[in-house]
Amino acid sequence: MNSHLSAREGLDIALRHLDALAPSGYAIILHLRGLSCRMVERTYPVKWVKQYNENGYALRDPVVGWCMEHTGLLRWSDPALPDPYDIMGQAARHGLKFGASVSLGPRQCRSVISVARADRELTDDENAHFEEISRTIHGMFPLNLSLSRKQTEALVRLATGMRTKQAADSLGISDSAFKFRIRTAREKLNARTTAEAIQRAKDYNLI
């Protein structure tokens, strides 16, 4: 990926590539530790996501089970993948009939990225491209992500409902200096908007 791109631009390009591979949607779960993770993003059909979450399918999902025990790429059609609860069959009825998942990172802190489609298997070339994209996304969110004190102070003030001028005045800095802190925080968090940056900072326990 072009080294001159910002992190946000790089992520946007990677997600567009995932979109092209996954007409039925994709799921990204980064650095899963117990019940917490660094990032979760799903574009699967809303009805399926609702059914999956309400019924606690993650505990019985054969793909999740495989990814917790292995790294690398898994085709969902692998005949060795057990599915006693018909999770994959139910997913197929929501348009997620074919797909693949990539598992990355140490066992105690896995990243799992999946793509799905309704019409056909991914080709070998597509799967190789998918693995490359997955490694790129995984690398964009390092475990040691942190914000500077100045960035944290700025985000905390906006998170409490302060407006830009009010927040800048409370820190004794100019509006432009405050906006610079917010912009650099957004870039570090790979966030498109300030609201997204605040939410991600909360999710990562940074504010």
C-alpha positions, 0 to 999 in steps of 0.5 A: 500500500502507498506509504504516502497515504494517511492511515485513514486513507489506507484503511478506507482503501483496504475496506473498499477492497474487502467490499469488492470481495464480499457482496454479502458483507464482511466482519472485522474483529481486531485484537480479541482479548476475552470479551473485549477487542480493539475494533469491531466492524460488520457489514453483514445483513442487519437481520443476520447480525441481530439473530446472531447476537441475540442467540449468542451464536459466537459461542457455537460458531464453527468459524470462530472456534477454528480461528481461536485455535488456528491462524491462516485462512479458512474456507467456510466450505471446508468439509472438516469444519464441524457445524452441529448447530447449523450456524453456517446453514442459517448464515447461508439463508441470509445470503452468507452462503460462501466465504472465508476467514483469516485468523491473525495474531497470538492466541490470547489476542486474535484478529479475525476478518471474514468475507461472505458472498451468496453466489460462489466460492472465492478463487485462490487469487481472491483468497490470497488478496483477502489474506493480504488485505487482512494483514494490512488491516491487522497492522494498522491497529497495533496493540500499543496504540496510545494517545498523547496527554494533549490529545486525550485532554482534547477528546475528553472535553468534546466527549463531555459535550463542550464545543470547540471554542469552549474546550480550547478556552478551558485548555488555554489554547487557540481554536486552531491549536485545539483542532490540530490536537483533534485532527492528530487524534483522529489520524492515530485512531483511524477515525473519519470523524471526531465522534468516531474518534471519541467512540474508539478512544472509549472502546480502547479505554484511552479516555 
